[in-house]
Amino acid sequence: MIRIILVLVLLSTTIAFSQEKTFEKEVEKISKRIEEITSQQKDSLKQKIEKINLRLKNNEITDEKAAELKKRAANYHAKQIELNAGIQEYKLQQLVQDKVDGKIASEDKEDGVRVSFFDKDFFVLRTDKKEKKKRYNKRTTTQFVFAMGVNNVLENNNFGSLNSSDYKFWQSHFYELGFTFKTRFTKEPSKTYFKYGLSFLWNNLRPKNNRYHTLNDNAVVLEQNAMQLTESRLRHVQMIFPMHLEFDFSENKVLSDDTVVDNTHDGVRLGLGGFFGFKLGTRQYLEFRNDQGTLVEELQKGDFNMNTVNYGLSGYLAYEGIGIYLKYDLNPLFRNTSTRNISLGVRLDLN
């Protein structure tokens, strides 16, 4: 009996000593972790400040920008200390409570991309940096494109032929409506992109001197109309696939953790490339008053000897979402001619 009592007393003492030793070890571990968190964040902040000062010294940023980056970095690391140290303080409170309740339970998980723990109210705290960076750093973006301007033709690729063009310059218009994709060539932020998509074009040509288009031996010619025309317009609709090499000189964003991410359509942009596509239809609209004074509107449908396939060069110079747009067909507008369509206007890229 005495031997049994001695064994029980010894066992109780060992358990109590083991609990005390475990509790102290966990407290020491948490304290060291808080010191490490504070030290790491301060060291990281110091390194960022040095990088900012180096960029300032090399005239890469202004004094105002440097002050802004330093303030942002300081706020970021202060929040990180508060967040991560708060997690450790919570663990310490739980440890003390477990000690009071006569039990010890600690959770020691490496702080990583995601940290989760639960209390009696099922409170969850999460930080997910990878998802945040991925959200800001898309490699492919989409844009809605709308363009409009003046439309005319060149003869024999001669820009001087515009002076003697058979078509009214300011009354001949074009409209473009489309959707584009913009893909960065590299995984990391850069200034070079491949832009491609699908557009629909409405090209209008209004002849001068009361003339209209007619077919003569399968050739399109402009003839005088017997009536005084109040409207004479040839419209051809195209579906095209534009492709451009775009240089976007927008300044990239720098997040509070010093991560550089893409920032597009926020500066000067230059696009160079071309297009290919198909003509979907051609119509001629005529409007005049007959001998009785009645207004007559006439719609003529046909191919008007136009080439079905079309291709050419195009480019734009823009700031943010608006720019100047130039498009030139390399293939003739009408078969067996040297007449080529040219368009100049304003382009909107809504990112």
C-alpha positions in Angstrom: 0.0 0.0 0.0 2.8 2.4 1.0 4.6 1.5 -2.2 1.5 2.3 -4.3 1.1 5.7 -2.6 4.8 6.5 -3.3 4.4 5.6 -6.9 1.3 7.8 -7.3 3.0 10.8 -5.6 6.1 10.4 -7.8 3.9 10.2 -10.9 1.9 13.3 -10.0 5.1 15.2 -9.3 6.6 14.2 -12.7 3.4 15.2 -14.5 3.3 18.6 -12.8 7.0 19.2 -13.5 6.5 18.2 -17.1 3.5 20.6 -17.5 5.5 23.5 -15.9 8.5 22.8 -18.2 6.3 22.6 -21.3 4.4 25.8 -20.4 7.7 27.7 -19.9 9.1 26.4 -23.2 6.1 27.5 -25.1 6.1 30.9 -23.6 9.8 31.3 -24.4 9.1 30.1 -28.0 6.3 32.6 -28.5 8.4 35.4 -27.1 11.3 34.6 -29.4 8.9 34.5 -32.4 7.6 38.0 -31.6 11.2 39.3 -31.4 12.0 37.6 -34.8 8.9 39.0 -36.4 9.8 42.5 -35.3 13.4 42.1 -36.3 12.6 40.7 -39.7 10.1 43.4 -40.5 12.5 46.2 -39.5 15.3 44.6 -41.6 13.0 44.4 -44.6 11.9 48.0 -44.1 15.6 49.1 -43.9 16.4 47.3 -47.2 13.5 48.9 -49.0 14.5 52.4 -47.7 18.0 51.7 -49.0 16.6 50.7 -52.5 14.4 53.8 -52.6 17.3 56.0 -51.7 19.4 54.4 -54.4 16.6 55.0 -57.0 16.4 58.6 -55.8 20.2 59.0 -56.1 20.0 57.7 -59.7 17.3 60.2 -60.5 14.8 57.4 -61.3 12.2 58.9 -59.0 11.5 62.4 -57.5 11.8 63.4 -53.9 8.0 63.4 -53.6 7.8 59.9 -55.0 10.6 58.6 -52.7 8.7 60.1 -49.7 5.5 58.4 -50.8 7.2 55.0 -51.2 8.9 55.3 -47.8 5.6 56.1 -46.1 3.9 53.2 -47.9 6.6 50.8 -46.9 6.6 51.9 -43.3 2.8 51.5 -43.1 3.0 48.1 -44.7 5.6 46.7 -42.3 3.9 48.3 -39.3 0.7 46.4 -40.2 2.7 43.2 -40.7 4.2 43.5 -37.2 0.8 44.2 -35.8 -0.8 41.3 -37.6 1.9 38.6 -37.0 2.7 39.7 -33.5 -1.1 39.7 -32.8 -1.3 36.1 -33.9 1.5 35.1 -31.4 -0.2 37.2 -28.6 -3.4 35.2 -29.2 -1.4 32.0 -28.9 0.1 33.2 -25.7 -3.4 34.0 -24.3 -4.6 30.6 -25.2 -1.6 29.0 -23.6 -2.2 30.9 -20.3 -5.9 29.9 -20.4 -4.9 26.3 -21.0 -2.5 26.6 -18.0 -5.3 27.9 -15.8 -7.6 25.1 -16.9 -4.9 22.6 -16.1 -4.0 21.6 -19.6 -1.5 22.8 -22.2 -2.0 22.9 -25.9 0.0 24.9 -28.4 -0.1 25.2 -32.1 3.2 26.0 -33.7 2.9 26.4 -37.5 5.2 28.1 -39.8 3.9 31.5 -40.9 3.5 31.2 -44.6 1.2 32.3 -47.4 -1.9 31.4 -45.4 -2.2 31.2 -41.5 -5.5 30.0 -40.0 -6.6 29.3 -36.4 -9.9 29.0 -34.6 -11.2 30.1 -31.2 -14.5 29.2 -29.6 -16.3 31.7 -31.9 -14.7 30.1 -35.0 -12.8 33.2 -35.9 -10.6 32.8 -38.9 -7.7 35.1 -39.9 -6.2 34.7 -43.3 -3.6 36.4 -45.4 -3.2 35.4 -49.0 -0.4 37.3 -50.8 -0.2 35.1 -53.9 -3.9 35.7 -54.8 -3.4 39.5 -54.3 -0.4 39.6 -56.6 -2.1 37.5 -59.2 -5.1 39.8 -59.2 -2.8 42.8 -60.0 -0.5 41.1 -62.5 -2.7 39.7 -65.3 -0.7 38.8 -68.4 -3.7 39.2 -70.8 -6.3 42.0 -70.6 -9.3 42.8 -72.8 -10.4 46.0 -74.4 -13.5 47.4 -76.2 -12.4 49.4 -79.3 -14.3 52.1 -81.1 -12.8 54.3 -83.9 -14.2 56.9 -86.3 -12.8 59.4 -88.8 -12.4 60.3 -92.4 -12.2 57.8 -95.3 -10.7 58.2 -98.8 -8.6 56.5 -101.5 -5.1 56.7 -102.9 -4.1 56.0 -106.5 -0.9 54.0 -107.1 0.1 54.4 -103.5 0.6 58.1 -104.0 -0.4 60.4 -101.1 -0.4 63.3 -103.5 -3.4 61.7 -105.2 -5.6 62.8 -102.3 -5.5 66.4 -103.7 -7.3 65.2 -106.8 -9.5 62.5 -105.2 -12.9 61.8 -106.7 -14.3 61.6 -103.1 -15.2 64.2 -100.6 -12.6 64.2 -97.8 -14.6 65.4 -94.8 -17.9 63.8 -95.8 -16.5 60.3 -96.3 -16.5 58.6 -92.9 -15.5 55.3 -91.4 -16.6 53.6 -88.2 -15.0 50.6 -86.4 -16.3 48.6 -83.5 -14.4 45.7 -82.0 -13.0 43.7 -79.1 -9.3 43.1 -78.5 -7.0 41.0 -76.3 -3.7 42.4 -75.1 -1.0 39.9 -74.0 2.3 40.7 -72.4 5.3 39.0 -74.1 7.0 38.2 -70.8 5.8 36.8 -67.5 7.3 39.8 -65.6 6.0 43.4 -66.1 7.3 44.9 -69.3 6.4 47.5 -72.0 5.8 45.2 -75.0 2.5 43.5 -75.8 0.8 41.6 -78.6 -2.7 43.1 -79.3 -5.2 41.1 -81.4 -8.9 40.8 -81.8 -12.0 41.2 -84.0 -13.5 44.3 -85.5 -16.3 45.4 -87.8 -15.7 48.3 -90.2 -18.2 50.6 -92.0 -16.3 52.5 -94.8 -18.2 55.2 -96.6 -17.2 57.0 -99.8 -19.1 60.1 -101.1 -18.2 61.0 -104.7 -17.8 64.6 -105.8 -19.6 66.5 -108.6 -23.0 64.8 -108.4 -21.6 61.4 -109.4 -22.4 57.8 -108.5 -20.9 54.4 -109.0 -21.9 52.2 -111.9 -20.6 49.1 -113.6 -19.3 49.4 -117.2 -18.0 46.1 -118.7 -17.3 44.8 -115.2 -15.4 47.9 -114.3 -16.6 50.4 -111.7 -16.8 54.0 -113.0 -18.2 57.3 -111.7 -20.9 58.8 -113.8 -22.9 62.0 -113.6 -26.5 61.5 -112.5 -29.2 63.1 -114.5 -30.9 64.3 -111.3 -29.3 66.5 -108.7 -28.2 64.1 -106.0 -28.6 65.1 -102.4 -26.9 61.9 -101.3 -24.5 59.6 -103.1 -22.7 57.2 -100.8 -21.0 53.9 -101.4 -20.7 51.8 -98.2 -18.7 48.6 -97.8 -18.8 46.6 -94.5 -15.8 44.5 -93.4 -14.9 42.0 -90.8 -11.2 42.3 -89.9 -8.7 40.7 -87.6 -6.3 43.4 -86.4 -2.9 42.5 -85.0 -0.5 45.1 -83.4 2.8 45.1 -81.6 2.0 47.6 -78.8 4.5 49.5 -76.7 2.8 50.7 -73.5 4.9 53.2 -71.7 2.6 53.5 -68.6 4.5 53.5 -65.3 4.1 50.2 -63.6 2.6 50.1 -60.1 4.7 49.3 -57.0 2.7 47.6 -54.2 3.4 48.2 -50.6 5.5 45.1 -50.4 7.7 46.5 -53.2 6.3 44.1 -55.8 6.2 45.6 -59.3 3.0 44.9 -61.3 1.6 45.9 -64.7 -0.2 49.2 -65.1 -1.5 49.5 -68.7 -3.4 52.3 -70.6 -2.2 54.9 -68.1 0.4 56.6 -70.4 1.6 56.9 -73.9 1.0 53.9 -76.2 2.3 53.1 -79.7 0.8 50.3 -81.8 2.2 49.1 -85.1 0.8 46.2 -87.2 -1.8 45.4 -89.7 -5.0 43.5 -90.4 -6.7 41.0 -92.7 -10.4 40.3 -93.3 -13.3 40.0 -95.6 -15.9 42.3 -97.1 -19.4 41.4 -95.8 -21.4 43.5 -98.2 -21.6 46.6 -100.4 -24.4 49.1 -100.8 -24.9 52.3 -102.7 -27.3 55.0 -101.3 -28.8 57.6 -103.7 -31.2 60.4 -102.8 -32.7 62.9 -105.2 -35.9 64.7 -106.1 -37.7 63.6 -109.2 -39.5 65.9 -111.7 -42.5 66.0 -109.5 -40.5 67.2 -106.6 -40.8 64.0 -104.7 -37.9 62.9 -102.6 -36.6 59.5 -103.9 -34.3 57.3 -101.8 -32.7 54.5 -103.8 -30.7 51.5 -102.3 -28.6 49.5 -104.6 -27.0 46.1 -103.5 -24.1 44.4 -105.3 -20.4 43.7 -105.1 -19.5 46.7 -107.3 -16.5 44.8 -108.5 -14.9 45.0 -105.0 -12.3 42.6 -103.8 -13.7 40.2 -101.2 -10.5 39.7 -99.2 -8.8 42.8 -97.8 -5.6 43.3 -95.8 -3.3 46.2 -94.9 -1.3 48.2 -92.4 -2.5 50.1 -89.4 -1.1 51.9 -86.4 -2.0 54.2 -83.6 -0.4 56.7 -81.2 -2.4 57.1 -78.0 -2.4 58.5 -74.5 -4.3 56.4 -72.0 -7.5 55.3 -73.8 -7.6 57.7 -76.7 -5.4 58.2 -79.7 -4.8 58.9 -83.4 -5.5 55.9 -85.7 -4.3 55.3 -89.3 -5.3 52.4 -91.5 -4.2 51.7 -95.1 -5.4 48.8 -97.4 -2.6 47.1 -99.3 -4.9 45.4 -101.8 -7.0 47.4 -104.3 -10.5 48.5 -103.3 -11.9 47.5 -106.7 -10.6 44.6 -108.8 -8.2 45.5 -111.6 -7.5 49.0 -110.3 -4.8 50.7 -108.3 -7.4 52.4 -105.9 -6.7 51.7 -102.3 -8.6 52.7 -99.2 -7.1 54.9 -96.5 -8.6 55.9 -93.1 -7.5 58.5 -90.5 -9.4 59.1 -87.3 -9.7 58.8 -83.5 -9.5 55.5 -81.6 -10.8 54.6 -78.2 -9.5 51.6 -76.3 -11.6 51.0 -73.2 -9.5 48.7 -71.0 
